[in-house]
């Protein structure tokens, strides 16, 4: 049964466009890991982690990216960094800038550049505008977080976010296709 589920997930991830398949891979790994984020925060701060459960609101958006990419590879590729930015902005509102959660905008910048071909400069520019605009508007746009933490808790949360962002960069590099020409 587990093997069958794995085969179905693999088939869902598949795309003849190698860059769309990269986006699909990253999106599904994020979707699969998203439920653990509130649990990690709970391990650090206990009940004060309750706002982080709201980050699961973006789970369906990450999960649907392969379906979108199947119909329109460019739209699926564009969707990943945009959804990543939306998830990050939501997380900033929930747990605050002091947790360094805005660092997740960095993989969005990277994805906004590597998911597009040289002939897709407009899509790349649109995708790139999102994390930069979000970064410059975060303070004014989101206001106070729904939760605050002690200095020691902030340090632990920041460490978790830094490690998570570094892991995401490693995944992107590991999954990047050797040949990005469309099949």
C-alpha positions as CSV (number, residue, x, y, z in Angstrom):
1,X,0.0,0.0,0.0
2,X,2.8,2.4,0.9
3,X,4.6,1.5,-2.4
4,X,1.4,2.3,-4.3
5,X,1.0,5.6,-2.6
6,X,4.6,6.4,-3.4
7,X,4.1,5.5,-7.0
8,X,1.0,7.8,-7.2
9,X,2.9,10.7,-5.6
10,X,5.7,10.1,-8.1
11,X,3.3,10.1,-11.0
12,X,1.7,13.3,-9.6
13,X,5.1,15.0,-9.4
14,X,6.2,14.0,-13.0
15,X,6.2,16.6,-15.7
16,X,7.9,16.6,-19.1
17,X,9.2,20.1,-18.4
18,X,12.3,19.6,-16.1
19,X,11.8,23.0,-14.4
20,X,8.2,22.3,-13.7
21,X,9.2,18.9,-12.3
22,X,11.7,20.8,-10.1
23,X,8.9,23.1,-8.9
24,X,6.6,20.1,-8.3
25,X,9.3,18.4,-6.3
26,X,9.9,21.4,-4.1
27,X,6.2,22.1,-3.7
28,X,5.5,18.6,-2.6
29,X,8.4,18.4,-0.1
30,X,7.2,21.7,1.4
31,X,3.6,20.4,1.5
32,X,4.8,17.2,3.2
33,X,6.8,19.1,5.8
34,X,4.4,21.9,6.5
35,X,2.4,20.0,9.2
36,X,5.6,19.6,11.2
37,X,6.3,23.3,11.5
38,X,3.7,23.9,14.2
39,X,5.0,20.8,16.0
40,X,8.6,22.1,16.0
41,X,7.4,25.4,17.3
42,X,5.4,23.7,19.9
43,X,8.5,21.8,21.1
44,X,10.2,25.2,21.5
45,X,7.5,27.4,22.9
46,X,4.7,25.1,24.0
47,X,1.1,26.5,23.8
48,X,2.4,29.8,22.5
49,X,2.9,28.1,19.1
50,X,-0.8,28.1,18.4
51,X,-0.7,30.8,15.7
52,X,1.7,28.6,13.6
53,X,-1.1,26.1,12.9
54,X,-2.6,28.8,10.6
55,X,0.4,28.3,8.2
56,X,-1.4,25.2,7.1
57,X,-3.8,27.4,5.3
58,X,-1.3,27.5,2.4
59,X,-0.9,23.7,2.4
60,X,-3.4,23.2,-0.4
61,X,-1.7,25.8,-2.5
62,X,1.6,24.0,-2.4
63,X,-0.1,20.6,-3.0
64,X,-1.9,21.8,-6.1
65,X,1.2,23.1,-7.9
66,X,1.8,19.8,-9.8
67,X,-1.8,19.8,-11.0
68,X,-1.5,23.4,-12.2
69,X,1.9,22.6,-13.8
70,X,0.4,19.6,-15.7
71,X,-2.0,22.0,-17.4
72,X,0.4,24.9,-17.8
73,X,4.0,24.3,-16.8
74,X,4.8,28.1,-16.7
75,X,1.9,28.8,-14.4
76,X,2.9,26.0,-12.1
77,X,6.5,27.3,-12.0
78,X,5.3,30.8,-11.4
79,X,3.0,29.6,-8.6
80,X,5.7,28.1,-6.4
81,X,7.6,31.3,-5.5
82,X,4.3,33.3,-5.2
83,X,2.8,30.8,-2.8
84,X,6.1,30.7,-0.9
85,X,6.0,34.4,-0.5
86,X,2.3,34.3,0.7
87,X,3.2,31.6,3.2
88,X,6.1,33.6,4.5
89,X,4.1,36.8,4.9
90,X,1.4,34.8,6.7
91,X,4.1,33.3,9.0
92,X,5.5,36.8,9.7
93,X,2.1,37.9,10.8
94,X,1.7,34.8,13.0
95,X,5.1,34.5,14.7
96,X,6.7,37.9,13.9
97,X,9.8,39.3,12.3
98,X,11.8,38.7,15.4
99,X,11.8,35.0,14.6
100,X,13.6,35.6,11.3
101,X,10.9,33.7,9.5
102,X,11.2,36.3,6.7
103,X,14.4,34.4,5.7
104,X,12.1,32.1,3.8
105,X,11.9,34.9,1.2
106,X,15.4,34.0,0.2
107,X,14.5,30.6,-1.3
108,X,11.6,32.4,-3.1
109,X,14.2,34.7,-4.7
110,X,16.3,31.7,-5.8
111,X,13.3,29.9,-7.2
112,X,12.1,33.0,-9.0
113,X,15.4,33.0,-10.9
114,X,16.0,29.3,-11.6
115,X,12.5,28.2,-12.5
116,X,12.4,30.3,-15.7
117,X,14.3,30.1,-19.0
118,X,15.9,33.1,-20.7
119,X,12.9,33.4,-22.9
120,X,10.6,33.8,-19.9
121,X,12.1,37.0,-18.5
122,X,8.7,38.6,-17.9
123,X,7.5,35.7,-15.7
124,X,10.9,35.7,-13.9
125,X,10.5,39.5,-13.2
126,X,7.0,39.0,-11.9
127,X,8.1,36.2,-9.7
128,X,11.1,38.1,-8.4
129,X,9.0,41.2,-7.7
130,X,7.0,39.2,-5.1
131,X,9.6,38.4,-2.5
132,X,11.3,41.8,-2.8
133,X,8.0,43.7,-2.5
134,X,7.0,41.5,0.5
135,X,10.4,42.2,2.2
136,X,10.1,45.9,1.8
137,X,6.4,46.0,3.0
138,X,6.5,43.5,5.8
139,X,6.9,45.9,8.7
140,X,4.1,48.2,7.6
141,X,1.8,45.5,6.1
142,X,1.6,42.8,8.8
143,X,1.6,44.7,12.1
144,X,2.2,43.0,15.4
145,X,2.5,39.2,15.5
146,X,-0.1,37.1,17.1
147,X,2.4,35.7,19.5
148,X,5.6,36.8,21.3
149,X,8.3,34.8,22.9
150,X,11.1,35.0,25.4
151,X,14.6,35.9,24.3
152,X,15.8,32.2,24.6
153,X,12.7,31.1,22.6
154,X,13.5,33.6,19.9
155,X,17.0,32.3,19.7
156,X,15.8,28.7,19.3
157,X,13.2,29.7,16.7
158,X,15.7,31.7,14.7
159,X,18.1,28.7,14.7
160,X,15.2,26.5,13.5
161,X,14.4,29.0,10.7
162,X,18.0,29.4,9.6
163,X,18.5,25.6,9.5
164,X,15.2,25.2,7.6
165,X,16.1,27.8,5.0
166,X,19.5,26.2,4.6
167,X,17.9,22.8,4.1
168,X,15.5,24.2,1.5
169,X,18.5,25.7,-0.4
170,X,20.2,22.2,-0.2
171,X,17.0,20.5,-1.5
172,X,16.7,23.0,-4.4
173,X,20.3,22.4,-5.4
174,X,20.0,18.7,-5.1
175,X,16.8,18.5,-7.1
176,X,17.9,21.0,-9.8
177,X,17.9,19.2,-13.2
178,X,21.1,18.8,-15.1
179,X,19.2,19.6,-18.3
180,X,16.6,22.3,-18.2
181,X,15.6,22.1,-21.8
182,X,11.9,21.3,-22.2
183,X,11.3,17.7,-23.3
